[in-house]
Amino acid sequence: MAVAQIATLGSIRTMEELSSLSDEALLTLSFKSPNAFEVLMARYQNQFLSRAQAVVRSRDAAEDVVQDAFVRIYRFAPRFNGDAGSFRSWSLTILMNVARTHYQKNARERGHVAPLDPEHYESLGDATILDKEGHEGYAKEVMERALQKAPADAAHILRLAFIEDLPYKEIAEREGISVPAVKTRVHRAKKVLRDVVEI
């Protein structure tokens, strides 16, 4: 990140000013200002959707992948190292890992696994960045801020799934509903959250 951009982070207030920042500067600013991350999400939303849909084939599934990818980007943002590459390549690595996992999980549930096309792996990097726990407090804080804007029922199911990180089976038992019902509620709640934060 340019020194000049770092120096001005504290004084930035308008969306126009935020939009003029580099991806890396916005990521740094998002540690204290969720609005900065919303600019990043808006900047990459269409590109992410296109990439995800090329892997998972379904628009609805692609939207789920993108939402999950942004959550993971929140979680691992403090570990981003600009010296090792750009925010774009780093975030696309996360996106494609989420898309690949989603695709393979759905394929197993359908009883078959089809091979992914080679181009779907072009952005894949070290998958271990998604497996290591760290900076949970940061991720939960940012998610909580977003969930405060959502209706109570949507916020409740998303807190169970993403803040408490409970498996769908446990959520189903806790809520007294079926696993498919949990999946439906989470899917609908994600759409509500996207509308609320105006991605």
PyMOL commands that place a pseudoatom at each C-alpha (Angstrom):
pseudoatom trace, name=CA, resn=MET, resi=1, chain=A, elem=C, hetatm=0, pos=[0.000, 0.000, 0.000]
pseudoatom trace, name=CA, resn=ALA, resi=2, chain=A, elem=C, hetatm=0, pos=[1.261, 3.483, -0.837]
pseudoatom trace, name=CA, resn=VAL, resi=3, chain=A, elem=C, hetatm=0, pos=[2.487, 5.557, 2.105]
pseudoatom trace, name=CA, resn=ALA, resi=4, chain=A, elem=C, hetatm=0, pos=[0.308, 8.468, 1.002]
pseudoatom trace, name=CA, resn=GLN, resi=5, chain=A, elem=C, hetatm=0, pos=[-2.790, 6.285, 1.128]
pseudoatom trace, name=CA, resn=ILE, resi=6, chain=A, elem=C, hetatm=0, pos=[-1.940, 4.974, 4.591]
pseudoatom trace, name=CA, resn=ALA, resi=7, chain=A, elem=C, hetatm=0, pos=[-1.472, 8.525, 5.828]
pseudoatom trace, name=CA, resn=THR, resi=8, chain=A, elem=C, hetatm=0, pos=[-4.931, 9.595, 4.664]
pseudoatom trace, name=CA, resn=LEU, resi=9, chain=A, elem=C, hetatm=0, pos=[-6.916, 6.640, 5.993]
pseudoatom trace, name=CA, resn=GLY, resi=10, chain=A, elem=C, hetatm=0, pos=[-7.869, 8.382, 9.197]
pseudoatom trace, name=CA, resn=SER, resi=11, chain=A, elem=C, hetatm=0, pos=[-9.440, 11.360, 7.443]
pseudoatom trace, name=CA, resn=ILE, resi=12, chain=A, elem=C, hetatm=0, pos=[-11.508, 9.498, 4.837]
pseudoatom trace, name=CA, resn=ARG, resi=13, chain=A, elem=C, hetatm=0, pos=[-15.256, 9.785, 5.252]
pseudoatom trace, name=CA, resn=THR, resi=14, chain=A, elem=C, hetatm=0, pos=[-17.167, 9.903, 1.968]
pseudoatom trace, name=CA, resn=MET, resi=15, chain=A, elem=C, hetatm=0, pos=[-17.955, 6.979, -0.289]
pseudoatom trace, name=CA, resn=GLU, resi=16, chain=A, elem=C, hetatm=0, pos=[-16.333, 8.862, -3.143]
pseudoatom trace, name=CA, resn=GLU, resi=17, chain=A, elem=C, hetatm=0, pos=[-13.093, 9.086, -1.183]
pseudoatom trace, name=CA, resn=LEU, resi=18, chain=A, elem=C, hetatm=0, pos=[-13.300, 5.410, -0.249]
pseudoatom trace, name=CA, resn=SER, resi=19, chain=A, elem=C, hetatm=0, pos=[-13.882, 4.428, -3.874]
pseudoatom trace, name=CA, resn=SER, resi=20, chain=A, elem=C, hetatm=0, pos=[-10.666, 6.153, -4.892]
pseudoatom trace, name=CA, resn=LEU, resi=21, chain=A, elem=C, hetatm=0, pos=[-8.553, 3.939, -2.596]
pseudoatom trace, name=CA, resn=SER, resi=22, chain=A, elem=C, hetatm=0, pos=[-6.716, 0.812, -3.666]
pseudoatom trace, name=CA, resn=ASP, resi=23, chain=A, elem=C, hetatm=0, pos=[-8.019, -2.600, -2.615]
pseudoatom trace, name=CA, resn=GLU, resi=24, chain=A, elem=C, hetatm=0, pos=[-5.199, -2.963, -0.122]
pseudoatom trace, name=CA, resn=ALA, resi=25, chain=A, elem=C, hetatm=0, pos=[-5.906, 0.424, 1.476]
pseudoatom trace, name=CA, resn=LEU, resi=26, chain=A, elem=C, hetatm=0, pos=[-9.592, -0.400, 1.785]
pseudoatom trace, name=CA, resn=LEU, resi=27, chain=A, elem=C, hetatm=0, pos=[-8.782, -3.719, 3.446]
pseudoatom trace, name=CA, resn=THR, resi=28, chain=A, elem=C, hetatm=0, pos=[-6.615, -1.964, 6.028]
pseudoatom trace, name=CA, resn=LEU, resi=29, chain=A, elem=C, hetatm=0, pos=[-9.258, 0.673, 6.676]
pseudoatom trace, name=CA, resn=SER, resi=30, chain=A, elem=C, hetatm=0, pos=[-11.960, -1.970, 7.044]
pseudoatom trace, name=CA, resn=PHE, resi=31, chain=A, elem=C, hetatm=0, pos=[-10.383, -3.075, 10.349]
pseudoatom trace, name=CA, resn=LYS, resi=32, chain=A, elem=C, hetatm=0, pos=[-12.022, 0.007, 11.882]
pseudoatom trace, name=CA, resn=SER, resi=33, chain=A, elem=C, hetatm=0, pos=[-14.617, 0.980, 9.276]
pseudoatom trace, name=CA, resn=PRO, resi=34, chain=A, elem=C, hetatm=0, pos=[-17.016, -1.645, 7.859]
pseudoatom trace, name=CA, resn=ASN, resi=35, chain=A, elem=C, hetatm=0, pos=[-17.982, 0.844, 5.139]
pseudoatom trace, name=CA, resn=ALA, resi=36, chain=A, elem=C, hetatm=0, pos=[-14.568, 0.321, 3.579]
pseudoatom trace, name=CA, resn=PHE, resi=37, chain=A, elem=C, hetatm=0, pos=[-15.199, -3.394, 3.261]
pseudoatom trace, name=CA, resn=GLU, resi=38, chain=A, elem=C, hetatm=0, pos=[-18.597, -2.738, 1.707]
pseudoatom trace, name=CA, resn=VAL, resi=39, chain=A, elem=C, hetatm=0, pos=[-16.780, -0.807, -1.023]
pseudoatom trace, name=CA, resn=LEU, resi=40, chain=A, elem=C, hetatm=0, pos=[-14.531, -3.818, -1.603]
pseudoatom trace, name=CA, resn=MET, resi=41, chain=A, elem=C, hetatm=0, pos=[-17.527, -6.128, -1.781]
pseudoatom trace, name=CA, resn=ALA, resi=42, chain=A, elem=C, hetatm=0, pos=[-19.279, -3.888, -4.284]
pseudoatom trace, name=CA, resn=ARG, resi=43, chain=A, elem=C, hetatm=0, pos=[-16.069, -3.649, -6.308]
pseudoatom trace, name=CA, resn=TYR, resi=44, chain=A, elem=C, hetatm=0, pos=[-15.677, -7.429, -6.604]
pseudoatom trace, name=CA, resn=GLN, resi=45, chain=A, elem=C, hetatm=0, pos=[-19.278, -8.676, -6.393]
pseudoatom trace, name=CA, resn=ASN, resi=46, chain=A, elem=C, hetatm=0, pos=[-19.899, -9.146, -10.120]
pseudoatom trace, name=CA, resn=GLN, resi=47, chain=A, elem=C, hetatm=0, pos=[-16.471, -10.603, -10.836]
pseudoatom trace, name=CA, resn=PHE, resi=48, chain=A, elem=C, hetatm=0, pos=[-16.789, -13.031, -7.931]
pseudoatom trace, name=CA, resn=LEU, resi=49, chain=A, elem=C, hetatm=0, pos=[-20.272, -14.099, -9.035]
pseudoatom trace, name=CA, resn=SER, resi=50, chain=A, elem=C, hetatm=0, pos=[-19.064, -14.776, -12.555]
pseudoatom trace, name=CA, resn=ARG, resi=51, chain=A, elem=C, hetatm=0, pos=[-16.110, -16.852, -11.337]
pseudoatom trace, name=CA, resn=ALA, resi=52, chain=A, elem=C, hetatm=0, pos=[-18.169, -18.778, -8.806]
pseudoatom trace, name=CA, resn=GLN, resi=53, chain=A, elem=C, hetatm=0, pos=[-20.966, -19.530, -11.252]
pseudoatom trace, name=CA, resn=ALA, resi=54, chain=A, elem=C, hetatm=0, pos=[-18.457, -20.945, -13.723]
pseudoatom trace, name=CA, resn=VAL, resi=55, chain=A, elem=C, hetatm=0, pos=[-17.596, -23.544, -11.075]
pseudoatom trace, name=CA, resn=VAL, resi=56, chain=A, elem=C, hetatm=0, pos=[-20.891, -24.306, -9.333]
pseudoatom trace, name=CA, resn=ARG, resi=57, chain=A, elem=C, hetatm=0, pos=[-23.095, -23.669, -12.414]
pseudoatom trace, name=CA, resn=SER, resi=58, chain=A, elem=C, hetatm=0, pos=[-26.060, -22.306, -10.456]
pseudoatom trace, name=CA, resn=ARG, resi=59, chain=A, elem=C, hetatm=0, pos=[-26.643, -18.587, -9.834]
pseudoatom trace, name=CA, resn=ASP, resi=60, chain=A, elem=C, hetatm=0, pos=[-28.112, -19.237, -6.389]
pseudoatom trace, name=CA, resn=ALA, resi=61, chain=A, elem=C, hetatm=0, pos=[-25.199, -21.482, -5.456]
pseudoatom trace, name=CA, resn=ALA, resi=62, chain=A, elem=C, hetatm=0, pos=[-22.760, -18.889, -6.776]
pseudoatom trace, name=CA, resn=GLU, resi=63, chain=A, elem=C, hetatm=0, pos=[-24.349, -16.226, -4.575]
pseudoatom trace, name=CA, resn=ASP, resi=64, chain=A, elem=C, hetatm=0, pos=[-23.885, -18.499, -1.552]
pseudoatom trace, name=CA, resn=VAL, resi=65, chain=A, elem=C, hetatm=0, pos=[-20.251, -19.084, -2.511]
pseudoatom trace, name=CA, resn=VAL, resi=66, chain=A, elem=C, hetatm=0, pos=[-19.584, -15.355, -2.852]
pseudoatom trace, name=CA, resn=GLN, resi=67, chain=A, elem=C, hetatm=0, pos=[-21.227, -14.588, 0.492]
pseudoatom trace, name=CA, resn=ASP, resi=68, chain=A, elem=C, hetatm=0, pos=[-19.188, -17.305, 2.215]
pseudoatom trace, name=CA, resn=ALA, resi=69, chain=A, elem=C, hetatm=0, pos=[-16.025, -16.083, 0.510]
pseudoatom trace, name=CA, resn=PHE, resi=70, chain=A, elem=C, hetatm=0, pos=[-16.556, -12.534, 1.763]
pseudoatom trace, name=CA, resn=VAL, resi=71, chain=A, elem=C, hetatm=0, pos=[-17.054, -13.868, 5.295]
pseudoatom trace, name=CA, resn=ARG, resi=72, chain=A, elem=C, hetatm=0, pos=[-13.727, -15.716, 5.032]
pseudoatom trace, name=CA, resn=ILE, resi=73, chain=A, elem=C, hetatm=0, pos=[-12.015, -12.652, 3.616]
pseudoatom trace, name=CA, resn=TYR, resi=74, chain=A, elem=C, hetatm=0, pos=[-13.261, -10.745, 6.693]
pseudoatom trace, name=CA, resn=ARG, resi=75, chain=A, elem=C, hetatm=0, pos=[-11.905, -13.478, 8.930]
pseudoatom trace, name=CA, resn=PHE, resi=76, chain=A, elem=C, hetatm=0, pos=[-8.452, -13.635, 7.393]
pseudoatom trace, name=CA, resn=ALA, resi=77, chain=A, elem=C, hetatm=0, pos=[-8.043, -9.956, 6.475]
pseudoatom trace, name=CA, resn=PRO, resi=78, chain=A, elem=C, hetatm=0, pos=[-5.488, -9.247, 9.234]
pseudoatom trace, name=CA, resn=ARG, resi=79, chain=A, elem=C, hetatm=0, pos=[-3.274, -11.976, 7.769]
pseudoatom trace, name=CA, resn=PHE, resi=80, chain=A, elem=C, hetatm=0, pos=[-3.173, -10.493, 4.273]
pseudoatom trace, name=CA, resn=ASN, resi=81, chain=A, elem=C, hetatm=0, pos=[0.397, -9.768, 3.205]
pseudoatom trace, name=CA, resn=GLY, resi=82, chain=A, elem=C, hetatm=0, pos=[0.674, -7.308, 0.338]
pseudoatom trace, name=CA, resn=ASP, resi=83, chain=A, elem=C, hetatm=0, pos=[4.306, -8.253, -0.232]
pseudoatom trace, name=CA, resn=ALA, resi=84, chain=A, elem=C, hetatm=0, pos=[3.194, -11.741, -1.262]
pseudoatom trace, name=CA, resn=GLY, resi=85, chain=A, elem=C, hetatm=0, pos=[0.669, -10.560, -3.843]
pseudoatom trace, name=CA, resn=SER, resi=86, chain=A, elem=C, hetatm=0, pos=[-2.286, -8.297, -4.541]
pseudoatom trace, name=CA, resn=PHE, resi=87, chain=A, elem=C, hetatm=0, pos=[-5.607, -8.289, -2.703]
pseudoatom trace, name=CA, resn=ARG, resi=88, chain=A, elem=C, hetatm=0, pos=[-7.256, -9.406, -5.941]
pseudoatom trace, name=CA, resn=SER, resi=89, chain=A, elem=C, hetatm=0, pos=[-5.190, -12.579, -6.298]
pseudoatom trace, name=CA, resn=TRP, resi=90, chain=A, elem=C, hetatm=0, pos=[-5.448, -13.339, -2.569]
pseudoatom trace, name=CA, resn=SER, resi=91, chain=A, elem=C, hetatm=0, pos=[-9.227, -12.873, -2.452]
pseudoatom trace, name=CA, resn=LEU, resi=92, chain=A, elem=C, hetatm=0, pos=[-9.737, -14.877, -5.655]
pseudoatom trace, name=CA, resn=THR, resi=93, chain=A, elem=C, hetatm=0, pos=[-7.778, -17.724, -4.080]
pseudoatom trace, name=CA, resn=ILE, resi=94, chain=A, elem=C, hetatm=0, pos=[-10.236, -17.727, -1.178]
pseudoatom trace, name=CA, resn=LEU, resi=95, chain=A, elem=C, hetatm=0, pos=[-13.214, -17.486, -3.508]
pseudoatom trace, name=CA, resn=MET, resi=96, chain=A, elem=C, hetatm=0, pos=[-12.086, -20.370, -5.683]
pseudoatom trace, name=CA, resn=ASN, resi=97, chain=A, elem=C, hetatm=0, pos=[-11.345, -22.564, -2.673]
pseudoatom trace, name=CA, resn=VAL, resi=98, chain=A, elem=C, hetatm=0, pos=[-14.855, -21.929, -1.347]
pseudoatom trace, name=CA, resn=ALA, resi=99, chain=A, elem=C, hetatm=0, pos=[-16.345, -22.588, -4.793]
pseudoatom trace, name=CA, resn=ARG, resi=100, chain=A, elem=C, hetatm=0, pos=[-14.390, -25.821, -5.170]
pseudoatom trace, name=CA, resn=THR, resi=101, chain=A, elem=C, hetatm=0, pos=[-15.455, -27.041, -1.713]
pseudoatom trace, name=CA, resn=HIS, resi=102, chain=A, elem=C, hetatm=0, pos=[-19.087, -26.142, -2.403]
pseudoatom trace, name=CA, resn=TYR, resi=103, chain=A, elem=C, hetatm=0, pos=[-19.010, -27.909, -5.774]
pseudoatom trace, name=CA, resn=GLN, resi=104, chain=A, elem=C, hetatm=0, pos=[-17.455, -31.080, -4.413]
pseudoatom trace, name=CA, resn=LYS, resi=105, chain=A, elem=C, hetatm=0, pos=[-19.822, -31.196, -1.432]
pseudoatom trace, name=CA, resn=ASN, resi=106, chain=A, elem=C, hetatm=0, pos=[-22.887, -30.857, -3.663]
pseudoatom trace, name=CA, resn=ALA, resi=107, chain=A, elem=C, hetatm=0, pos=[-21.504, -33.431, -6.076]
pseudoatom trace, name=CA, resn=ARG, resi=108, chain=A, elem=C, hetatm=0, pos=[-21.054, -35.942, -3.248]
pseudoatom trace, name=CA, resn=GLU, resi=109, chain=A, elem=C, hetatm=0, pos=[-24.619, -35.293, -2.067]
pseudoatom trace, name=CA, resn=ARG, resi=110, chain=A, elem=C, hetatm=0, pos=[-25.879, -36.019, -5.589]
pseudoatom trace, name=CA, resn=GLY, resi=111, chain=A, elem=C, hetatm=0, pos=[-23.867, -39.246, -5.625]
pseudoatom trace, name=CA, resn=HIS, resi=112, chain=A, elem=C, hetatm=0, pos=[-21.279, -38.333, -8.215]
pseudoatom trace, name=CA, resn=VAL, resi=113, chain=A, elem=C, hetatm=0, pos=[-18.243, -36.118, -8.635]
pseudoatom trace, name=CA, resn=ALA, resi=114, chain=A, elem=C, hetatm=0, pos=[-17.474, -34.555, -11.990]
pseudoatom trace, name=CA, resn=PRO, resi=115, chain=A, elem=C, hetatm=0, pos=[-13.991, -33.165, -12.649]
pseudoatom trace, name=CA, resn=LEU, resi=116, chain=A, elem=C, hetatm=0, pos=[-13.548, -29.404, -12.588]
pseudoatom trace, name=CA, resn=ASP, resi=117, chain=A, elem=C, hetatm=0, pos=[-12.230, -27.719, -15.700]
pseudoatom trace, name=CA, resn=PRO, resi=118, chain=A, elem=C, hetatm=0, pos=[-8.524, -26.742, -15.496]
pseudoatom trace, name=CA, resn=GLU, resi=119, chain=A, elem=C, hetatm=0, pos=[-9.284, -23.015, -15.692]
pseudoatom trace, name=CA, resn=HIS, resi=120, chain=A, elem=C, hetatm=0, pos=[-11.244, -23.234, -12.452]
pseudoatom trace, name=CA, resn=TYR, resi=121, chain=A, elem=C, hetatm=0, pos=[-7.988, -23.852, -10.615]
pseudoatom trace, name=CA, resn=GLU, resi=122, chain=A, elem=C, hetatm=0, pos=[-6.133, -20.871, -12.066]
pseudoatom trace, name=CA, resn=SER, resi=123, chain=A, elem=C, hetatm=0, pos=[-6.684, -18.798, -8.951]
pseudoatom trace, name=CA, resn=LEU, resi=124, chain=A, elem=C, hetatm=0, pos=[-6.168, -21.521, -6.378]
pseudoatom trace, name=CA, resn=GLY, resi=125, chain=A, elem=C, hetatm=0, pos=[-3.308, -21.047, -3.970]
pseudoatom trace, name=CA, resn=ASP, resi=126, chain=A, elem=C, hetatm=0, pos=[-2.437, -22.545, -0.619]
pseudoatom trace, name=CA, resn=ALA, resi=127, chain=A, elem=C, hetatm=0, pos=[-5.699, -23.948, 0.724]
pseudoatom trace, name=CA, resn=THR, resi=128, chain=A, elem=C, hetatm=0, pos=[-4.274, -24.104, 4.225]
pseudoatom trace, name=CA, resn=ILE, resi=129, chain=A, elem=C, hetatm=0, pos=[-5.073, -20.421, 4.729]
pseudoatom trace, name=CA, resn=LEU, resi=130, chain=A, elem=C, hetatm=0, pos=[-8.694, -21.517, 5.032]
pseudoatom trace, name=CA, resn=ASP, resi=131, chain=A, elem=C, hetatm=0, pos=[-7.986, -24.237, 7.536]
pseudoatom trace, name=CA, resn=LYS, resi=132, chain=A, elem=C, hetatm=0, pos=[-6.070, -22.335, 10.167]
pseudoatom trace, name=CA, resn=GLU, resi=133, chain=A, elem=C, hetatm=0, pos=[-8.051, -20.613, 12.878]
pseudoatom trace, name=CA, resn=GLY, resi=134, chain=A, elem=C, hetatm=0, pos=[-7.114, -17.111, 13.800]
pseudoatom trace, name=CA, resn=HIS, resi=135, chain=A, elem=C, hetatm=0, pos=[-8.479, -13.603, 14.350]
pseudoatom trace, name=CA, resn=GLU, resi=136, chain=A, elem=C, hetatm=0, pos=[-11.897, -14.980, 15.206]
pseudoatom trace, name=CA, resn=GLY, resi=137, chain=A, elem=C, hetatm=0, pos=[-12.665, -11.859, 17.210]
pseudoatom trace, name=CA, resn=TYR, resi=138, chain=A, elem=C, hetatm=0, pos=[-12.182, -9.649, 14.163]
pseudoatom trace, name=CA, resn=ALA, resi=139, chain=A, elem=C, hetatm=0, pos=[-14.405, -11.801, 11.957]
pseudoatom trace, name=CA, resn=LYS, resi=140, chain=A, elem=C, hetatm=0, pos=[-17.167, -12.015, 14.543]
pseudoatom trace, name=CA, resn=GLU, resi=141, chain=A, elem=C, hetatm=0, pos=[-17.067, -8.290, 15.241]
pseudoatom trace, name=CA, resn=VAL, resi=142, chain=A, elem=C, hetatm=0, pos=[-17.488, -7.392, 11.588]
pseudoatom trace, name=CA, resn=MET, resi=143, chain=A, elem=C, hetatm=0, pos=[-20.230, -9.972, 11.068]
pseudoatom trace, name=CA, resn=GLU, resi=144, chain=A, elem=C, hetatm=0, pos=[-22.071, -8.766, 14.162]
pseudoatom trace, name=CA, resn=ARG, resi=145, chain=A, elem=C, hetatm=0, pos=[-22.070, -5.216, 12.789]
pseudoatom trace, name=CA, resn=ALA, resi=146, chain=A, elem=C, hetatm=0, pos=[-23.611, -6.439, 9.566]
pseudoatom trace, name=CA, resn=LEU, resi=147, chain=A, elem=C, hetatm=0, pos=[-26.146, -8.635, 11.367]
pseudoatom trace, name=CA, resn=GLN, resi=148, chain=A, elem=C, hetatm=0, pos=[-27.310, -5.704, 13.483]
pseudoatom trace, name=CA, resn=LYS, resi=149, chain=A, elem=C, hetatm=0, pos=[-28.809, -4.272, 10.289]
pseudoatom trace, name=CA, resn=ALA, resi=150, chain=A, elem=C, hetatm=0, pos=[-30.688, -7.484, 9.459]
pseudoatom trace, name=CA, resn=PRO, resi=151, chain=A, elem=C, hetatm=0, pos=[-34.146, -8.590, 10.674]
pseudoatom trace, name=CA, resn=ALA, resi=152, chain=A, elem=C, hetatm=0, pos=[-34.068, -10.579, 13.911]
pseudoatom trace, name=CA, resn=ASP, resi=153, chain=A, elem=C, hetatm=0, pos=[-34.976, -13.966, 12.385]
pseudoatom trace, name=CA, resn=ALA, resi=154, chain=A, elem=C, hetatm=0, pos=[-32.330, -13.690, 9.650]
pseudoatom trace, name=CA, resn=ALA, resi=155, chain=A, elem=C, hetatm=0, pos=[-29.699, -12.470, 12.109]
pseudoatom trace, name=CA, resn=HIS, resi=156, chain=A, elem=C, hetatm=0, pos=[-30.480, -15.343, 14.502]
pseudoatom trace, name=CA, resn=ILE, resi=157, chain=A, elem=C, hetatm=0, pos=[-29.928, -18.160, 11.992]
pseudoatom trace, name=CA, resn=LEU, resi=158, chain=A, elem=C, hetatm=0, pos=[-26.793, -16.512, 10.576]
pseudoatom trace, name=CA, resn=ARG, resi=159, chain=A, elem=C, hetatm=0, pos=[-25.320, -16.081, 14.052]
pseudoatom trace, name=CA, resn=LEU, resi=160, chain=A, elem=C, hetatm=0, pos=[-25.760, -19.792, 14.678]
pseudoatom trace, name=CA, resn=ALA, resi=161, chain=A, elem=C, hetatm=0, pos=[-24.228, -20.731, 11.323]
pseudoatom trace, name=CA, resn=PHE, resi=162, chain=A, elem=C, hetatm=0, pos=[-21.386, -18.205, 11.092]
pseudoatom trace, name=CA, resn=ILE, resi=163, chain=A, elem=C, hetatm=0, pos=[-20.726, -16.619, 14.492]
pseudoatom trace, name=CA, resn=GLU, resi=164, chain=A, elem=C, hetatm=0, pos=[-21.131, -19.821, 16.533]
pseudoatom trace, name=CA, resn=ASP, resi=165, chain=A, elem=C, hetatm=0, pos=[-20.055, -21.905, 13.522]
pseudoatom trace, name=CA, resn=LEU, resi=166, chain=A, elem=C, hetatm=0, pos=[-22.521, -24.689, 14.349]
pseudoatom trace, name=CA, resn=PRO, resi=167, chain=A, elem=C, hetatm=0, pos=[-23.130, -27.555, 11.885]
pseudoatom trace, name=CA, resn=TYR, resi=168, chain=A, elem=C, hetatm=0, pos=[-26.590, -27.601, 10.289]
pseudoatom trace, name=CA, resn=LYS, resi=169, chain=A, elem=C, hetatm=0, pos=[-27.498, -30.779, 12.166]
pseudoatom trace, name=CA, resn=GLU, resi=170, chain=A, elem=C, hetatm=0, pos=[-26.871, -29.134, 15.539]
pseudoatom trace, name=CA, resn=ILE, resi=171, chain=A, elem=C, hetatm=0, pos=[-28.777, -26.012, 14.504]
pseudoatom trace, name=CA, resn=ALA, resi=172, chain=A, elem=C, hetatm=0, pos=[-31.697, -28.210, 13.435]
pseudoatom trace, name=CA, resn=GLU, resi=173, chain=A, elem=C, hetatm=0, pos=[-31.763, -29.950, 16.813]
pseudoatom trace, name=CA, resn=ARG, resi=174, chain=A, elem=C, hetatm=0, pos=[-31.504, -26.667, 18.684]
pseudoatom trace, name=CA, resn=GLU, resi=175, chain=A, elem=C, hetatm=0, pos=[-34.258, -25.004, 16.652]
pseudoatom trace, name=CA, resn=GLY, resi=176, chain=A, elem=C, hetatm=0, pos=[-36.495, -28.079, 16.463]
pseudoatom trace, name=CA, resn=ILE, resi=177, chain=A, elem=C, hetatm=0, pos=[-36.554, -28.161, 12.663]
pseudoatom trace, name=CA, resn=SER, resi=178, chain=A, elem=C, hetatm=0, pos=[-35.130, -30.354, 9.910]
pseudoatom trace, name=CA, resn=VAL, resi=179, chain=A, elem=C, hetatm=0, pos=[-31.687, -29.945, 8.339]
pseudoatom trace, name=CA, resn=PRO, resi=180, chain=A, elem=C, hetatm=0, pos=[-33.219, -28.999, 4.950]
pseudoatom trace, name=CA, resn=ALA, resi=181, chain=A, elem=C, hetatm=0, pos=[-35.248, -26.320, 6.750]
pseudoatom trace, name=CA, resn=VAL, resi=182, chain=A, elem=C, hetatm=0, pos=[-32.047, -24.946, 8.290]
pseudoatom trace, name=CA, resn=LYS, resi=183, chain=A, elem=C, hetatm=0, pos=[-30.404, -24.807, 4.867]
pseudoatom trace, name=CA, resn=THR, resi=184, chain=A, elem=C, hetatm=0, pos=[-33.412, -22.964, 3.467]
pseudoatom trace, name=CA, resn=ARG, resi=185, chain=A, elem=C, hetatm=0, pos=[-33.429, -20.446, 6.314]
pseudoatom trace, name=CA, resn=VAL, resi=186, chain=A, elem=C, hetatm=0, pos=[-29.690, -19.808, 6.003]
pseudoatom trace, name=CA, resn=HIS, resi=187, chain=A, elem=C, hetatm=0, pos=[-30.019, -19.377, 2.239]
pseudoatom trace, name=CA, resn=ARG, resi=188, chain=A, elem=C, hetatm=0, pos=[-32.869, -16.872, 2.622]
pseudoatom trace, name=CA, resn=ALA, resi=189, chain=A, elem=C, hetatm=0, pos=[-31.092, -15.059, 5.452]
pseudoatom trace, name=CA, resn=LYS, resi=190, chain=A, elem=C, hetatm=0, pos=[-27.980, -14.610, 3.300]
pseudoatom trace, name=CA, resn=LYS, resi=191, chain=A, elem=C, hetatm=0, pos=[-30.093, -12.948, 0.630]
pseudoatom trace, name=CA, resn=VAL, resi=192, chain=A, elem=C, hetatm=0, pos=[-31.649, -10.664, 3.236]
pseudoatom trace, name=CA, resn=LEU, resi=193, chain=A, elem=C, hetatm=0, pos=[-28.202, -9.751, 4.552]
pseudoatom trace, name=CA, resn=ARG, resi=194, chain=A, elem=C, hetatm=0, pos=[-26.969, -8.958, 1.037]
pseudoatom trace, name=CA, resn=ASP, resi=195, chain=A, elem=C, hetatm=0, pos=[-29.922, -6.612, 0.551]
pseudoatom trace, name=CA, resn=VAL, resi=196, chain=A, elem=C, hetatm=0, pos=[-29.400, -4.971, 3.929]
pseudoatom trace, name=CA, resn=VAL, resi=197, chain=A, elem=C, hetatm=0, pos=[-25.704, -4.172, 3.377]
pseudoatom trace, name=CA, resn=GLU, resi=198, chain=A, elem=C, hetatm=0, pos=[-26.426, -3.243, -0.253]
pseudoatom trace, name=CA, resn=ILE, resi=199, chain=A, elem=C, hetatm=0, pos=[-23.569, -5.210, -1.767]
for i in range(1, 199): cmd.bond("trace and resi %d" % i, "trace and resi %d" % (i + 1))
show_as sticks, trace
zoom trace
